[in-house]
Amino acid sequence: MLMKFTIKGNYFNGDFNYPALNGPDAAEKIIIRECPADLALKLWECPIKYGHVDPVISSAEKGFKTWRSMPVQERINHLRRYQEECLAAKEEIATAIALETGKPYWESLTEAGALAAKIDVTIKDSLPRIEEKHIENIMPGTNGHIYFRPIGPCLIIGPFNFPCHLANGQITAALISGNSIIFKPSEKTCYSAQVMIDCFHRAGFPEGVINMIQGDGEMGRRLINEKSVKGVFFTGSKEVGQRILSTTHKDLSKMVALELGGKNSSIICQDTNIEHALNEMIKACFLTAGQRCTSTSLIPIHESILPEFLEKFHQLAKRIVVDHPIEYEKEPFMGPLIDQMSVDNYLLFVGMAKREGIEEIMRGKVLNKSFPGHYVSPSIHLAKSMDPKSHFLMSEIFGPNATLLPFREIEEAIEIVNGTEYGLASAVFTKDKSIYEKCLNEINAGIVNLNRSTVGASARLPFGGIKNSGNYRPAAVATIDACNFQLVSLEISSDEPEDRAKIIGLDL
């Protein structure tokens, strides 16, 4: 079968290693990936070899011993070379992302460009967070010191929706701290991950510092159980995050950082500039076909402006172009969903809304395009009020859906926002700073924006949620905090012995 891309295998001991085609060392499983935007296009076939876990772990252990003793400036030099390789491969990375995920090429190009930009942020903004601290005379005749030490081989389990960008942020933070890494990408985006690892390979990192193993959930489970893995960084669903915690909770030597899902809200107040809010909501709800953990799905809106906003929002949503990410007739805002399971899940929720009596304003449905793919239309719903028993209103859909709910007082809107099990991202649209400050104080979320959508974030700020959206290990600039442990030292500045007579309880 002719494939678009070639998978090189798993990366360890400084090179790619392809499992044997047959015999006792052959791969246990082969994954074949179709392009979600064109099901007739076979992208690649990837061998899954559980037997490669042991050599990957050994490689990472060896790499850690080398890398941790390397001066920080040398680590920076390696990352700068990786940055140059990312810039040179930007278009190749973007094409891989677009074809594997279905994201429009313009959006994939933005993600590809973020890889190189992240190096600057890691060096300029993250690295200062782990600078040594020295305190003179912290006690009489004694100086105090705080040092930051790497924790050990770090496992990064990446998501499909940002297959390079999110993992890259965790990888670079771990590396600059002195850790070796093992990258287990989503089994839906094996080639994007390979192109990124190729950049590390060409940058000439010492053997064993960079490792990658392709695989499914079982591969992730086996890696997590390895004693040598000291850091686990996972981006994905709440359910998988809970299983990781269940697996690791008795292993006190492991640091686990979880970036999970969200049921995010954007409050639109009476004084809002409606045209501005419309633009922000189109992006918040429908970018990446709603497949972002920070996508807005609940819009509490003041009842006085609900009719006008809803009509304009509906008309604007109908103008969203959905098409192939590269071979399009008109440049798309939105591509397909990632796979058939996601389509089925999306349609299930659309039907669920109807059964729960929630009004359908714009129907989510399968779209037939020039290429056979997992294309769907955006959907808009109107709920009379927040119902904690509603599975539709409480669940993360991970598809292009927006549900509006009316409110009269800001307290009602905040109650809607806080009414779900998640606490990742939220926004409030208002000219009244006192309302914004009330939302800052009372909304239970890791992100609360003013007059800006919930999607998109600054790499120079922490990124993470509370409740079932994470476990208090924020990403972005703060990822580096989880890649180290603090070692402290008290240092007597003089070796002159003290008067022994001052030691209480000695019979002199």
ZIFEN-V919472 format. One record per run of one state. SS is the DSSP state (H for helix, E for strand, L for the rest). FROM is the first residue (numbers start at 1). LEN is the number of residues. Records with the same first field share a line. If there is no record, write none. Layout:
BEGIN
SS=FROM-LEN / FROM-LEN
END
This chain:
BEGIN
L=1-9 / 13-2 / 18-2 / 21-5 / 27-2 / 36-2 / 49-3 / 69-3 / 89-1 / 102-3 / 131-2 / 140-2 / 151-3 / 158-7 / 177-4 / 185-5 / 203-7 / 213-4 / 225-6 / 236-2 / 249-6 / 260-4 / 269-5 / 291-5 / 318-4 / 323-11 / 335-5 / 356-3 / 363-3 / 367-9 / 377-2 / 384-7 / 395-6 / 408-2 / 418-4 / 424-1 / 430-3 / 443-4 / 451-11 / 464-2 / 468-2 / 471-4 / 493-7 / 503-6
E=10-3 / 15-3 / 20-1 / 26-1 / 29-7 / 38-11 / 133-7 / 142-9 / 154-4 / 181-4 / 210-3 / 231-5 / 255-5 / 264-5 / 296-7 / 322-1 / 334-1 / 359-4 / 366-1 / 376-1 / 379-5 / 401-7 / 422-2 / 425-5 / 447-4 / 462-2 / 466-2 / 470-1 / 475-2 / 484-9
H=52-17 / 72-17 / 90-12 / 105-26 / 165-12 / 190-13 / 217-8 / 238-11 / 274-17 / 303-15 / 340-16 / 391-4 / 410-8 / 433-10 / 477-7 / 500-3
END
